[in-house]
Amino acid sequence: MSATETITLRNQLSELERLNKILAEFGRINGFNAEEENTIFLCAEEICTNIISYAWPDGDDHAFEVRITADIDTIHIEFEDDGLPFDPISKPAPDLTSPVEERPIGGLGIHLVLNTMTSVRYERKGDRNLLIAEKVRDFQ
């Protein structure tokens, strides 16, 4: 048995607070442990911030969807938008050996997502970006 929640967000950073409340309730209902909850919050906040900040350079109002599904084995979260084509996982990993003040801005958030989720993949479907992240559940 699985549960799914679809959340439509506007391209405004203030929407992240609403998203976190919905994800927290979804996690409570579906028995997320603290590590699962933290990982899903990190993933959702990083990906949604990037979508809100960069998907639509026109400055107009837009909407995008976040879909989360949980079953006994996996938490699956999808981010879908009609913004500019962008595959964040094709970018090189940030250089974590350089001093912080010498590092270029950007790339650390997706690096964290790639290293905390079990799998992350990107697809361009027609005029839509689809980022799919999965976390295998650990009930130990």
N, CA, C and O of each residue as an XYZ file, in Angstrom:
560
protein
N       0.845     -1.170      0.000
C       0.000      0.000      0.000
C       0.894      1.239      0.000
O       1.896      1.288      0.714
N       0.529      2.231     -0.799
C       1.312      3.467     -0.829
C       0.382      4.661     -0.705
O      -0.814      4.580     -0.985
N       0.967      5.771     -0.277
C       0.237      7.030     -0.150
C       0.930      8.055     -1.029
O       2.156      8.063     -1.140
N       0.133      8.927     -1.658
C       0.687      9.961     -2.534
C       0.050     11.297     -2.207
O      -1.141     11.381     -1.910
N       0.859     12.329     -2.267
C       0.392     13.716     -2.095
C       0.953     14.526     -3.256
O       2.142     14.439     -3.561
N       0.098     15.314     -3.904
C       0.529     16.231     -4.958
C       0.345     17.647     -4.451
O      -0.726     18.016     -3.970
N       1.407     18.439     -4.564
C       1.399     19.814     -4.062
C       1.716     20.741     -5.219
O       2.743     20.583     -5.878
N       0.851     21.703     -5.471
C       1.105     22.712     -6.493
C       1.618     23.962     -5.792
O       0.982     24.495     -4.883
N       2.789     24.417     -6.239
C       3.425     25.581     -5.629
C       3.574     26.701     -6.647
O       3.735     26.451     -7.842
N       3.519     27.928     -6.167
C       3.829     29.085     -7.002
C       5.339     29.318     -6.946
O       6.009     28.851     -6.025
N       5.861     30.023     -7.910
C       7.304     30.292     -7.942
C       7.658     31.469     -7.027
O       8.131     32.517     -7.468
N       7.407     31.246     -5.737
C       7.733     32.228     -4.705
C       8.386     31.494     -3.535
O       7.892     30.457     -3.092
N       9.493     32.034     -3.040
C      10.204     31.374     -1.948
C       9.343     31.205     -0.696
O       9.578     30.297      0.101
N       8.356     32.071     -0.523
C       7.461     31.945      0.635
C       6.683     30.631      0.616
O       6.176     30.206      1.654
N       6.581     29.987     -0.534
C       5.870     28.709     -0.649
C       6.606     27.571      0.062
O       5.999     26.544      0.365
N       7.899     27.737      0.332
C       8.665     26.673      0.975
C       8.139     26.351      2.370
O       8.166     25.196      2.796
N       7.665     27.358      3.073
C       7.106     27.122      4.401
C       5.857     26.236      4.307
O       5.698     25.299      5.090
N       4.983     26.533      3.356
C       3.772     25.717      3.162
C       4.153     24.295      2.760
O       3.576     23.327      3.255
N       5.131     24.177      1.856
C       5.596     22.859      1.422
C       6.102     22.057      2.615
O       5.752     20.885      2.759
N       6.919     22.666      3.474
C       7.466     21.949      4.628
C       6.374     21.469      5.572
O       6.480     20.380      6.136
N       5.333     22.262      5.749
C       4.217     21.839      6.617
C       3.506     20.634      6.022
O       3.169     19.695      6.743
N       3.275     20.651      4.716
C       2.607     19.522      4.055
C       3.482     18.271      4.129
O       2.988     17.180      4.413
N       4.787     18.433      3.872
C       5.695     17.289      3.935
C       5.796     16.736      5.355
O       5.873     15.521      5.537
N       5.795     17.607      6.358
C       5.860     17.152      7.747
C       4.627     16.316      8.095
O       4.745     15.270      8.734
N       3.464     16.768      7.683
C       2.235     16.010      7.952
C       2.240     14.689      7.187
O       1.865     13.654      7.739
N       2.659     14.714      5.934
C       2.742     13.493      5.129
C       3.701     12.503      5.808
O       3.404     11.313      5.905
N       4.845     13.002      6.273
C       5.805     12.145      6.950
C       5.266     11.568      8.238
O       5.503     10.400      8.545
N       4.537     12.383      9.001
C       3.946     11.895     10.250
C       2.968     10.767      9.969
O       3.008      9.730     10.632
N       2.087     10.961      8.987
C       1.081      9.963      8.647
C       1.724      8.672      8.138
O       1.219      7.576      8.382
N       2.845      8.819      7.427
C       3.483      7.659      6.806
C       4.689      7.127      7.582
O       5.459      6.317      7.064
N       4.847      7.582      8.816
C       5.842      7.021      9.711
C       7.292      7.292      9.354
O       8.153      6.441      9.579
N       7.579      8.473      8.797
C       8.973      8.812      8.493
C       9.759      8.906      9.799
O       9.293      9.496     10.774
N      10.941      8.327      9.807
C      11.815      8.533     10.961
C      12.526      9.880     10.776
O      12.377     10.524      9.737
N      13.287     10.297     11.768
C      13.914     11.627     11.728
C      14.862     11.768     10.535
O      14.894     12.822      9.899
N      15.630     10.730     10.224
C      16.574     10.789      9.105
C      15.830     10.917      7.779
O      16.236     11.695      6.915
N      14.753     10.167      7.612
C      13.956     10.257      6.378
C      13.336     11.645      6.243
O      13.365     12.238      5.164
N      12.784     12.155      7.323
C      12.175     13.481      7.290
C      13.208     14.553      6.926
O      12.946     15.401      6.073
N      14.366     14.516      7.562
C      15.409     15.502      7.277
C      15.882     15.413      5.826
O      16.092     16.438      5.177
N      16.048     14.202      5.322
C      16.501     14.010      3.951
C      15.476     14.545      2.956
O      15.841     15.210      1.987
N      14.202     14.259      3.188
C      13.148     14.732      2.283
C      13.042     16.255      2.353
O      12.887     16.901      1.317
N      13.123     16.841      3.541
C      13.094     18.299      3.659
C      14.256     18.936      2.905
O      14.061     19.902      2.168
N      15.459     18.405      3.083
C      16.633     18.939      2.395
C      16.448     18.863      0.883
O      16.662     19.846      0.174
N      16.055     17.705      0.401
C      15.861     17.514     -1.036
C      14.816     18.487     -1.575
O      15.058     19.176     -2.566
N      13.669     18.542     -0.933
C      12.579     19.398     -1.415
C      12.976     20.866     -1.385
O      12.711     21.600     -2.337
N      13.600     21.296     -0.315
C      13.977     22.707     -0.214
C      15.014     23.089     -1.269
O      14.894     24.142     -1.895
N      16.015     22.261     -1.470
C      17.057     22.567     -2.456
C      16.498     22.591     -3.880
O      16.752     23.531     -4.632
N      15.749     21.573     -4.243
C      15.228     21.497     -5.612
C      14.201     22.601     -5.851
O      14.241     23.264     -6.888
N      13.293     22.803     -4.918
C      12.276     23.845     -5.103
C      12.889     25.238     -5.141
O      12.446     26.082     -5.920
N      13.896     25.493     -4.318
C      14.566     26.792     -4.360
C      15.174     27.029     -5.735
O      15.075     28.131     -6.276
N      15.800     26.010     -6.302
C      16.371     26.155     -7.645
C      15.293     26.393     -8.699
O      15.460     27.237     -9.580
N      14.194     25.657     -8.614
C      13.102     25.862     -9.575
C      12.571     27.289     -9.459
O      12.432     27.986    -10.464
N      12.277     27.717     -8.245
C      11.713     29.055     -8.020
C      12.686     30.137     -8.502
O      12.274     31.126     -9.108
N      13.956     29.942     -8.232
C      14.956     30.971     -8.527
C      15.382     31.037     -9.990
O      15.738     32.111    -10.476
N      15.354     29.910    -10.701
C      15.985     29.889    -12.018
C      15.137     29.388    -13.185
O      15.515     29.602    -14.337
N      14.020     28.737    -12.937
C      13.271     28.104    -14.033
C      12.619     29.106    -14.984
O      12.478     28.831    -16.175
N      12.225     30.254    -14.463
C      11.482     31.223    -15.275
C      12.126     32.600    -15.181
O      11.814     33.352    -14.258
N      13.002     32.948    -16.094
C      13.668     34.257    -16.018
C      12.763     35.432    -16.378
O      13.175     36.585    -16.261
N      11.521     35.151    -16.821
C      10.621     36.234    -17.226
C      10.057     37.018    -16.040
O       9.501     38.099    -16.233
N      10.189     36.496    -14.818
C       9.686     37.201    -13.645
C       8.187     37.100    -13.446
O       7.651     37.671    -12.495
N       7.497     36.381    -14.328
C       6.044     36.217    -14.200
C       5.704     35.155    -13.157
O       6.574     34.438    -12.663
N       4.414     35.079    -12.840
C       3.941     34.042    -11.929
C       3.837     32.721    -12.675
O       3.321     32.658    -13.791
N       4.333     31.674    -12.040
C       4.278     30.322    -12.595
C       3.957     29.358    -11.465
O       4.041     29.708    -10.288
N       3.589     28.139    -11.841
C       3.322     27.091    -10.859
C       4.077     25.832    -11.271
O       4.369     25.611    -12.446
N       4.384     25.016    -10.265
C       5.011     23.725    -10.520
C       4.495     22.733     -9.492
O       3.867     23.120     -8.507
N       4.762     21.448     -9.724
C       4.231     20.413     -8.849
C       5.327     19.627     -8.162
O       6.396     19.374     -8.718
N       5.023     19.252     -6.937
C       5.832     18.311     -6.176
C       4.903     17.152     -5.829
O       3.825     17.354     -5.269
N       5.332     15.940     -6.166
C       4.560     14.741     -5.833
C       5.421     13.849     -4.952
O       6.564     13.538     -5.287
N       4.864     13.447     -3.835
C       5.587     12.555     -2.932
C       4.757     11.298     -2.716
O       3.548     11.359     -2.492
N       5.431     10.166     -2.789
C       4.800      8.872     -2.578
C       5.638      8.106     -1.582
O       6.867      8.123     -1.649
N       4.980      7.437     -0.663
C       5.685      6.609      0.314
C       5.020      5.247      0.369
O       3.794      5.134      0.397
N       5.849      4.222      0.385
C       5.357      2.885      0.665
C       6.286      2.267      1.708
O       7.110      2.970      2.293
N       6.168      1.014      1.938
C       6.938      0.370      3.000
C       8.441      0.411      2.734
O       9.240      0.418      3.670
N       8.827      0.439      1.444
C      10.247      0.349      1.092
C      10.890      1.654      0.648
O      12.094      1.836      0.832
N      10.114      2.569      0.065
C      10.693      3.710     -0.637
C       9.890      4.985     -0.422
O       8.665      4.952     -0.302
N      10.599      6.110     -0.376
C       9.985      7.439     -0.471
C      10.420      7.990     -1.819
O      11.610      8.045     -2.131
N       9.454      8.389     -2.598
C       9.673      8.819     -3.986
C       9.150     10.252     -4.088
O       7.996     10.513     -3.747
N       9.986     11.181     -4.554
C       9.538     12.568     -4.676
C       9.896     13.086     -6.071
O      11.027     12.939     -6.535
N       8.911     13.692     -6.722
C       9.083     14.222     -8.075
C       8.834     15.722     -8.075
O       7.969     16.232     -7.363
N       9.610     16.409     -8.890
C       9.479     17.852     -9.076
C       9.268     18.077    -10.565
O      10.101     17.672    -11.376
N       8.165     18.718    -10.934
C       7.861     18.921    -12.351
C       7.532     20.387    -12.605
O       6.696     20.979    -11.922
N       8.211     20.965    -13.607
C       7.975     22.364    -13.957
C       8.065     22.536    -15.467
O       8.591     21.678    -16.176
N       7.541     23.662    -15.941
C       7.601     23.970    -17.376
C       8.587     25.100    -17.654
O       8.425     25.864    -18.605
N       9.604     25.191    -16.816
C      10.627     26.229    -16.963
C      11.665     25.857    -18.009
O      11.509     24.890    -18.754
N      12.726     26.649    -18.044
C      13.827     26.399    -18.964
C      14.376     24.993    -18.750
O      14.415     24.513    -17.617
N      14.799     24.329    -19.820
C      15.412     23.005    -19.646
C      16.648     23.110    -18.754
O      17.520     23.950    -18.979
N      16.711     22.257    -17.750
C      17.882     22.275    -16.868
C      18.018     20.928    -16.178
O      17.129     20.498    -15.444
N      19.144     20.270    -16.423
C      19.462     18.997    -15.792
C      20.507     19.239    -14.715
O      21.698     19.290    -15.021
N      20.094     19.390    -13.466
C      21.049     19.726    -12.412
C      22.042     18.608    -12.115
O      23.130     18.876    -11.606
N      21.694     17.373    -12.417
C      22.616     16.288    -12.083
C      23.709     16.097    -13.128
O      24.624     15.300    -12.925
N      23.623     16.824    -14.251
C      24.677     16.735    -15.263
C      25.847     17.669    -14.951
O      26.893     17.596    -15.597
N      25.672     18.523    -13.986
C      26.725     19.478    -13.623
C      27.809     18.775    -12.800
O      27.516     17.845    -12.048
N      29.059     19.221    -12.944
C      30.126     18.595    -12.150
C      29.942     18.872    -10.660
O      29.376     19.891    -10.263
N      30.427     17.954     -9.861
C      30.364     18.128     -8.409
C      31.213     19.321     -8.002
O      32.237     19.595     -8.629
N      30.802     20.035     -6.961
C      31.602     21.181     -6.515
C      32.941     20.714     -5.943
O      33.059     19.603     -5.427
N      33.930     21.571     -6.045
C      35.256     21.290     -5.487
C      35.205     21.606     -3.997
O      35.229     22.770     -3.597
N      35.138     20.577     -3.197
C      35.029     20.762     -1.753
C      36.391     20.899     -1.082
O      36.470     21.073      0.134
N      37.465     20.822     -1.869
C      38.804     20.943     -1.298
C      39.315     22.379     -1.297
O      40.228     22.707     -0.539
N      38.744     23.237     -2.132
C      39.160     24.639     -2.185
C      38.647     25.392     -0.965
O      37.624     25.017     -0.392
N      39.339     26.441     -0.566
C      38.815     27.275      0.524
C      37.443     27.846      0.145
O      37.200     28.180     -1.014
N      36.571     27.950      1.116
C      35.194     28.395      0.877
C      35.143     29.702      0.098
O      34.333     29.841     -0.818
N      35.992     30.658      0.446
C      35.952     31.967     -0.207
C      36.394     31.916     -1.675
O      36.164     32.872     -2.415
N      37.017     30.827     -2.102
C      37.463     30.692     -3.490
C      36.508     29.869     -4.355
O      36.681     29.793     -5.571
N      35.512     29.261     -3.736
C      34.582     28.403     -4.481
C      33.538     29.243     -5.202
O      33.060     30.240     -4.660
N      33.178     28.842     -6.435
C      32.074     29.546     -7.099
C      30.754     29.241     -6.394
O      30.597     28.192     -5.770
N      29.823     30.164     -6.502
C      28.508     29.976     -5.895
C      27.738     28.956     -6.731
O      27.799     28.966     -7.960
N      27.020     28.084     -6.046
C      26.151     27.128     -6.725
C      26.720     25.720     -6.734
O      27.931     25.511     -6.662
N      25.802     24.755     -6.824
C      26.172     23.360     -6.967
C      26.198     22.560     -5.685
O      26.117     21.332     -5.726
N      26.310     23.231     -4.536
C      26.403     22.491     -3.284
C      25.071     21.836     -2.914
O      25.054     20.720     -2.395
N      23.963     22.520     -3.177
C      22.644     21.965     -2.844
C      22.365     20.669     -3.574
O      21.955     19.689     -2.953
N      22.580     20.644     -4.888
C      22.320     19.414     -5.640
C      23.308     18.333     -5.224
O      22.966     17.151     -5.214
N      24.534     18.729     -4.879
C      25.522     17.769     -4.369
C      24.989     17.093     -3.098
O      25.098     15.876     -2.949
N      24.423     17.872     -2.199
C      23.842     17.313     -0.973
C      22.675     16.379     -1.287
O      22.550     15.312     -0.685
N      21.821     16.782     -2.234
C      20.690     15.941     -2.626
C      21.202     14.617     -3.189
O      20.711     13.553     -2.813
N      22.180     14.677     -4.080
C      22.717     13.458     -4.694
C      23.356     12.531     -3.663
O      23.377     11.315     -3.848
N      23.875     13.102     -2.584
C      24.551     12.293     -1.577
C      23.666     11.868     -0.417
O      24.111     11.103      0.438
N      22.432     12.340     -0.362
C      21.529     11.924      0.714
C      20.377     11.066      0.210
O      19.824     10.268      0.967
N      20.011     11.217     -1.050
C      18.955     10.387     -1.633
C      19.599      9.120     -2.204
O      20.776      9.125     -2.566
N      18.830      8.051     -2.281
C      19.346      6.791     -2.828
C      19.584      6.906     -4.326
O      20.586      6.404     -4.837
N      18.669      7.562     -5.033
C      18.841      7.779     -6.469
C      18.174      9.078     -6.873
O      17.180      9.492     -6.277
N      18.732      9.718     -7.896
C      18.179     10.954     -8.447
C      18.359     10.879     -9.949
O      19.439     10.550    -10.440
N      17.284     11.189    -10.685
C      17.399     11.224    -12.147
C      16.580     12.381    -12.697
O      15.638     12.863    -12.069
N      16.973     12.807    -13.888
C      16.323     13.932    -14.562
C      15.831     13.474    -15.923
O      16.481     12.680    -16.604
N      14.654     13.995    -16.310
C      14.113     13.762    -17.648
C      13.550     15.073    -18.164
O      13.031     15.884    -17.397
N      13.657     15.273    -19.457
C      12.953     16.379    -20.118
C      11.854     15.719    -20.928
O      12.128     14.967    -21.863
N      10.608     16.001    -20.568
C       9.453     15.413    -21.238
C       8.693     16.529    -21.939
O       7.968     17.293    -21.302
N       8.864     16.618    -23.258
C       8.238     17.705    -23.997
C       8.802     19.017    -23.511
O      10.006     19.256    -23.609
N       7.936     19.876    -22.984
C       8.387     21.178    -22.486
C       8.484     21.208    -20.959
O       8.381     22.272    -20.348
N       8.683     20.034    -20.345
C       8.668     19.960    -18.881
C       9.944     19.307    -18.343
O      10.459     18.343    -18.908
N      10.430     19.860    -17.243
C      11.527     19.257    -16.480
C      10.916     18.321    -15.450
O       9.917     18.660    -14.814
N      11.505     17.155    -15.283
C      11.058     16.202    -14.274
C      12.288     15.680    -13.546
O      13.138     15.017    -14.140
N      12.375     15.983    -12.262
C      13.449     15.477    -11.431
C      12.824     14.489    -10.458
O      11.873     14.817     -9.750
N      13.366     13.279    -10.430
C      12.805     12.196     -9.624
C      13.867     11.739     -8.635
O      14.967     11.355     -9.031
N      13.540     11.782     -7.361
C      14.473     11.365     -6.316
C      13.811     10.283     -5.471
O      12.621     10.355     -5.164
N      14.598      9.288     -5.105
C      14.088      8.201     -4.277
C      14.991      7.978     -3.077
O      16.208      8.147     -3.142
N      14.362      7.599     -1.993
C      15.074      7.274     -0.750
C      14.576      5.913     -0.290
O      13.393      5.743      0.006
N      15.485      4.944     -0.230
C      15.120      3.639      0.313
C      14.977      3.802      1.815
O      15.825      4.395      2.482
N      13.879      3.259      2.329
C      13.580      3.401      3.755
C      14.376      2.390      4.570
O      14.618      1.268      4.125
N      14.776      2.798      5.757
C      15.548      1.962      6.663
C      14.832      1.941      8.002
O      14.769      2.951      8.703
N      14.304      0.799      8.341
C      13.520      0.697      9.583
C      14.304      0.124     10.746
O      13.713     -0.442     11.666
N      15.625      0.257     10.726
C      16.422     -0.273     11.838
C      16.325      0.619     13.045
O      16.932      0.330     14.076
